[in-house]
Amino acid sequence: MRNLLVLLSLWGSLSLSAQETLPLFNGKDLSGWVADVPAADKDPNLAPTFIVRSNLLVSLGKPPGHLITEKEFRDYRLDVEYRFPGKGGNCGVLVHASKPRALYSMFPQSIEVQMLSGNAGDFWVIQEDIEVPEMEKRRGPREKWGGSEQHARHIRNLTDGSEKPLGQWNHMRIECRGRTIKVWVNGDLVNEGFNATADHGKIALQAEGTEVEFRRVDLTTLKPE
């Protein structure tokens, strides 16, 4: 009986750790993140692209670059709350990020979940790949598929119209489990891919021309399937 109780206790601990939620942004500073802004290579005194303002993580949009986690992750659910405080524009969350500046000397090797206003939930593959249903309809001719500069890298989402009006907070949930990626925007399933060419890596937030505010970036670990 004692051995059984010990086993049950250990099982409970493992279950808890498998569902542990980690705030990747602490509301105070950028601990746990590293900025990669190519323009800073030539000007180390360049004003930062990513800042904390009023307890929000802010991507100022310019100079372009990425804010990348120091750690790698696999099998997780990522909950991101974001808004465009001014005009709409472009941004994204990159998952399974690895080699820096792998595309256009800017984008890390990864799979991007698009935040472009009006198109949240699209996939862009960056030296990686992923499959979706109705692939040719949503991506174009098969012979053009790939993850490099010359390839068709854009995979449109399943449905638009899930985003809140500009200035309001959106909730994006990205679930990465094994080689599948699912994306919800404000509770609507907007994309689902499978057979991804990566199943782990770092997470990155983009600066791509437009100011974006983040008030929540939480990661919940999941059990592998």
N, C-alpha and C positions, 0 to 999 in steps of 0.2 A: 504493500500500500504506500509506504514511504517513497519508494522509487517512482510509483505512478504519480504521486503528488509533485515530485521533483520534475518529472517529464512534463506534466501539465503546466507547471510554473514556467519552465523554459519555453514551451510552446506559446504561452501567452506573451512572453517577452519578445519572441521572434515575431509574433503577429503584430505587436505594437510597433516594433521597429520597421516592419514592412509597410506601415501606414503612417510613418512619421512625417510631419509637415515642417519644412524648413523655410523660414522667410529669407529669401536671397537678398532682399533689400530691407535694411534695418530702420529706415526712416530718418537716419541721422547722417550717414556718410556712405561712401562707396566701398566699404570693407568687403573683401571677397571678389572684387571686380578689378579688371585691368582694362584701361582704354587703349585701343589701337587706332590712332589717327595718323595716316601717312604724312599729312602736311607738317606734323610736328617733328618729323625727321630732320627737316631743313630749318625749322624755327622752334627750338625747345621752349621758347618763351611765349608760344602761341597760347591764346586764351583757351581754356578747356572747353571741349564739346559737351561733356557730360558733367552735370552739377547736381547738388541737392539744394532745393529751394522750398521753403515752407513745408518741410517734411515730405517733399515729393522728389522722386528721381526724375530729372529733366534731361532729355536729349534735345539740345539746342538746334540740331539739324546741320549745322555748319561749324567748322570744317567737317566734311564727311568722315565717317569711321564707324567703329564698333566698340561697345562696352562688353567685355567677355569675362565670364566667370573664371576664377582661378582653378576650380575643380571641374572634373568630368562627372557626368551622371548617366545612368541607364535606368530604364523601367520606372517612369515617373509620370505624374500629372502636374502640369505647370498652370497656375492660375495667375493671369495678368489683368490688372485693371488699368486702363489707359484712356487718355483723351487728347484731342487736338484742341488746345485752348484758343487758337486763333483760326486761321484758314486751314482747310483740309490739305492733306499732302501725303507724303510717303514715309514709311517706317516699316519695321519688321522684327520678328523674333526668329533667330536662327537656332536650330537644334542640331545636335550631333556635330558641332563645330570642331574642326581639327586644325589642319594646316592653315596658318594665317596668310592672308593676301594671295589666295590661290586663284582668284579670278579678277581680271582687270587691275591687278596689283592693289586690290582693295578688300574684296570679300573673302572671308575664310571659307574653306571647304566645309560644306554644311547643307542642310535643307532649310530653306526659309519659309516661314509662315507669314504671309503678307499681311501688313496692316494698312496699306494704301487705302485712304478713305474712299469708300464705295466698293472696295474689292477685298475686304478683310477675309482671310482664310484661303486665298490662293496659295499654291505651292510654287516656289522657284527653286530649282535644283542647282547647286553650286559645286561642281566637280563631284557630285554624288548623284543618285537617282532614286526614284520611287515610282511605283505603278498605281494607277487608279482605274476604276471602271470607265468604260467608254473613252479610252485613252486617246485615240485619234481625234475624236470629236472635241476633246477638251485641251489637246496639246498640239495637234497638227499631224502631218504625215510622219509615219514611223521612221523613215530614213533620216529625218532631221532631229530625232531625239538624242539627248546627251546632256552632259553637264558643263561643257566648255563654252567659250565665247561664241563659237560659230553655230551652236546647237539651239534647238527649240527647248528652252528650259522652263517655260511658264506653263503651269497646269492650273486651269481655271477652277474655281470652287463650284460647289453644287448649287448654291443659291445665293443671290445678293438680297439686300433689303433687311439684313439682321442688325445693322449698326444703328446706334443712337444718333440723333442730330449732333452736328458739330458743337463742341463745347461740353457735351454730356459725357459721363463715364461709360465706357464699354468694358465688358468682361469677356476675355478670351481664355478658353481652356484648351490646352494642348496635351494630349495623352500619348506618350511614347512608350510602347510596350513591345519588346522584341523588335521586329522590323516593320511594325505598323505604326502609323501616326494618325490620330483623329483630332479634329479641330471643331470646337464649338464657339460661336459668337453670340453672346447674350442668350445662351441656352439652346440655340439652334445648331444642330450638326451641319456644318457647312463644307467639310471636306474629310476624306478618309483615304489613306494610301496604304499600300502593303508592299512587301518585298523591297524595302529600302536597302540601299547598299551600305548603310551604317546603322548601328543600333546603340551607340553611345557617343559621348563627346561633351564638349562644353556648350554653354548657352550664351547667346550674344543678343544684345539690343542694338538696333541700328541708329545712326544719324545719317539721314538721307535727304537733307534739304529743308525739313519742316520741323518746327518745335513740337515735341510730344511730351506729355507728362505721364508718369507712372506713379500710382499710389500703392500698388501691391504687386509683388512678384514672389509668389509662394510656390514651393516645390514639395509635392507629397510623393514619397517613395511607394512603389507598387511591387507586388510579387510578380516574378516572371511567369508567363503563361506556360 
